[in-house]
Amino acid sequence: MSVVKEIIQRAVSDETFRELLFSNPDKALSEYELTNEEKALLKGLNAENFDEFAGNLDDRSTKGNLRPGFG
């Protein structure tokens, strides 16, 4: 899921890309190699659910990097 995280991070930091992702996801995602499932997930994003999804993605990746005894 690293490509999805890369796209989300880009959308967080690049307002133009984020707007393109919402308005024309096929064009925004054309430069990435994605599975059909990843494409469907990203195409389902909109301005209303993007922040929540990005936050949840961050939470999962942070928790996944914790090692026993270090957090």
C-alpha positions as CSV (number, residue, x, y, z in Angstrom):
1,M,0.0,0.0,0.0
2,S,3.0,2.3,-0.2
3,V,1.9,3.8,-3.5
4,V,-1.4,4.7,-2.1
5,K,0.3,6.3,0.9
6,E,2.6,8.2,-1.5
7,I,-0.5,9.5,-3.4
8,I,-2.3,10.5,-0.2
9,Q,0.9,12.4,1.0
10,R,1.1,14.2,-2.3
11,A,-2.6,15.2,-2.1
12,V,-2.1,16.5,1.4
13,S,0.9,18.7,0.4
14,D,-0.2,19.6,-3.2
15,E,-3.6,21.3,-3.4
16,T,-3.6,21.3,-7.2
17,F,-3.0,17.5,-7.3
18,R,-5.7,17.0,-4.5
19,E,-8.3,18.9,-6.6
20,L,-7.4,16.9,-9.7
21,L,-7.7,13.7,-7.7
22,F,-11.3,14.6,-6.7
23,S,-12.3,16.1,-10.1
24,N,-10.5,13.7,-12.5
25,P,-9.0,10.7,-10.7
26,D,-8.1,8.9,-13.9
27,K,-5.9,11.7,-14.9
28,A,-4.4,12.2,-11.4
29,L,-3.6,8.5,-11.1
30,S,-2.4,7.9,-14.6
31,E,1.3,8.2,-13.7
32,Y,1.0,5.6,-10.9
33,E,1.0,1.8,-11.2
34,L,-2.0,0.7,-9.1
35,T,-4.1,-2.4,-8.7
36,N,-7.8,-2.2,-9.5
37,E,-8.5,-2.3,-5.8
38,E,-6.2,0.7,-5.1
39,K,-7.7,2.7,-8.0
40,A,-11.2,2.0,-6.7
41,L,-10.2,3.1,-3.2
42,L,-8.6,6.3,-4.4
43,K,-11.5,7.1,-6.8
44,G,-13.9,6.8,-3.8
45,L,-12.2,9.8,-2.1
46,N,-13.7,13.2,-2.1
47,A,-13.2,16.4,-0.1
48,E,-15.6,15.3,2.6
49,N,-13.9,12.0,3.4
50,F,-10.3,12.7,2.4
51,D,-9.0,14.1,5.7
52,E,-10.5,11.2,7.6
53,F,-9.0,8.6,5.3
54,A,-5.6,10.4,5.3
55,G,-5.6,10.5,9.1
56,N,-6.6,6.8,9.4
57,L,-3.9,5.8,6.9
58,D,-1.3,7.7,9.1
59,D,-2.6,6.0,12.2
60,R,-2.3,2.6,10.7
61,S,1.2,3.2,9.4
62,T,2.4,4.7,12.7
63,K,1.0,1.7,14.7
64,G,2.5,-0.7,12.3
65,N,6.0,0.7,12.8
66,L,5.9,0.3,16.6
67,R,8.0,-2.5,18.0
68,P,7.3,-4.1,21.4
69,G,8.8,-2.1,24.2
70,F,9.1,1.1,22.1
71,G,5.9,2.9,22.4
